[in-house]
Each structure stands twice: as C-alpha cells, then as structure tokens.
Amino acid sequence: MKKISIVILTVLFISVTYGQTGIDDILSQIEQNNITLKYYRQLRDAKKLGNKTGLLPENPEVEIGMLSGSPSGVGSRTDISITQSLDFPGSYIHKYKLSDIKNEITDTEYEVVKYDVILQAKKLFSDIVYRVRMDKELANRVHNAELIAVANTKMFENGEVGIIEKNKANLFYVDSKREYEDNKTDLLALKEQLYAMNGGNIIEFKQSEIVTNKLPDSFDSYYTELKQKSPAFMLAGKNVDAGNRSVKLARSLTLPKLSVGFMTEDAKGAKYSGVKFGVSVPLWAGKNKVKSRKAEALAASDYVTSLDISEKARYKTLFDKAKNKKMLLEIYQNALESSNSSELLKKAYDKGELSLINYIMELNIFYEYIDELYQTQRDYEKLNAELTLYY
C-alpha cells in the first residue's frame, strides 16, 4: 500500500514544461497533418487569390462596324472603335487596400480554425494523460487486490477465514481488474482520436504529466492581454477595417466613370480618325450602395462590442473555475502529504483491528478520493489549456 501513496504524490506535481514532454512537436505534427487544417489552408490560398481579382480596370472594348451604302453608288463604310472604361482614380486605391485587408481577414480566419484544432488536441492530451495516470494507479490497485485475494485463499484453506471473506477478497480483485482493463480500453480509444487528428498518422504519446501555465492573479490584466492575442478579436477588428474601407470604395464608385478611346471611320473618298471621351453618370446603378456598406460597417463595429461582452463573461467563468480547481488540487496535495490513509488502513487490517470487509470498504473510500483528485487535475489542465491557448 505504501507504493500506492508514493505514486499518488509523484503524479501530483504539474510543473513540467511542454518542451520536456514533447507536446510542442506533437502539436506541430497535427497542424501539418490534420485533414481539417489542410482543407482550410487550401481554402485560404484560394480566397487570397480571389481577393486579388477585380483590382484593375475593366477590359478594353473593341467595336468594328462594316456598313453597306445605299444607293449602290455611295459605297461602303468601315468603323473601328477601341474604348477603355475607367472608374474614378481614387477607387483603385481603395480596391487595393480593401484587398489587403481581406487577405489579412482570410489569414486570421485560418488562425481561428487552427487554434480551435490545437485546443481540441490539448484537451485530448489531458484526457490521455489522465488515463495514463489512472493506468499506473489501477495497476497498483490490481496488484494489491491480488495479494489480498491470494492471502485470503490460503487462509481459507487453512481454516483461518470463512468463505465470505475469501469470496469478498476475490470479488475485490476481479472488480479492480475490471477497472484496470476498462481504463486501458478508454486510453486506446483516446489515442485513436489523437491519431485521427494527426491525419491517421500514429503519434507516440506516453507522458504522465502535462504543462499548466501560471495564470495572473487579476482577471482584468489577463483579459486585457487575451484581447491582444486572440484571433477572434483580431478578426473582428479587421472586419471593422474592411467595413470602413468598403464605405470609402462605395463612395468613390458613385463618382462619374470615364472612358477614353480611339475611333476611325473609313468611307468612300474620305477617312476620319481620332480620340473620343465619355462620361458615365451613376444615377441608378449604385443607389443605396453606400448606405448598405455603412450599415455593414456599423454591424461589424457593434459585433466587436458584443464579442467583448460575451467573451469577457465566458473567460471570467473559465478563469474562476480554473482558480477553484487549482485551490482544490493544493488542498488534495496537502492532505495526502500529511496523511497516509492507505498505509494506516493496511496496518489496522494486518493487526486485526479491521475486518476484510471493513478494510475494503475504507480502501474504496480512499480510492474514490484519489479518483476525484485525478479528475480535478484533468479538469484544471483543460481549463488552463483554454485560458492560455494563445500564450
């Protein structure tokens, strides 16, 4: 039983860094191999190419007219016209700047998806590490239960204990073995999920510890830093920039369009050639377009405010939960360091102060306490992963 206490105290320390566990390397593999991220990288590249289209003037227009004269003595006439239409010059500046902003938005959209996958992976790591910890703990429990079962079987054969004690000891062993095997199955399923996240490629992940980053004491200082690093906030801000630039572009497109060109006319006995100019006045085509873009820009700005309110509430909840879980972990750790319940129970049982049934009952209560501790540690690690995702 002493071995169990030592194992418990060993796994409580959570100051291991990512570099030591190799999790950074695993996350890098997942980022490259994950099927979802591969799709979004291709989509990002396609959208960025699309954002660079439509920035230049429209294609020039060529017209050729071949006209027959009447009466026949008049002859024929050939007209050739080449025309280039141009938006108001300032609109091209707005188009290029808007294109750059849209590409920044596309990059940031990918970052949002990427960090979502990374968070899923980190939470999966916590689940795997929890199962690895439980694997070690349950292996010790099985070993202890087997010793008890073997000892009680021999005592039964010697007439020292009754059939009830013998059967109880055997059932205790069987139940311990079942929990151990169930945990093995769950661990295997989690590793399969990890392989799937890595595009079906196997990852060797055997760590029994995981990093937890230190959280600031003040939520306000934490949240201020988070807003500067979160892709979601960056994306919202860039959408505001895009909205404002779209308003400027829409305004520039309400100005008259210009057209310049060359025209030649070849008729019987005469030929004419020269340049021509035209102006297109946007009386109807662009109606309400500026108002529409202003409404979109205002909506993007309002979304920033809405995002701030909702995310602050969400992260405050996560922050408080993480602080509470951390406090509970410290309480559990101090309690285990100051007492050896499993060892005391074993001594009492060996001295005959506890019956087998009472010993197993008290031991199960102690095991439940350990299980709760591991679950709390796993929950804290998941909360910490989400809170420090961009650190």
MOZI-V254653 format. One record per helix or strand of 2 or more residues. SS is the DSSP state (H for helix, E for strand). FROM is the first residue (numbers start at 1). TO is the last residue. Records with the same first field share a line. If there is no record, write none. Layout:
SS->FROM-TO, FROM-TO
This chain:
H->2-11, 18-21, 23-33, 35-51, 72-74, 89-157, 163-197, 219-229, 231-252, 289-338, 341-350, 356-387
E->61-68, 76-86, 257-267, 270-280
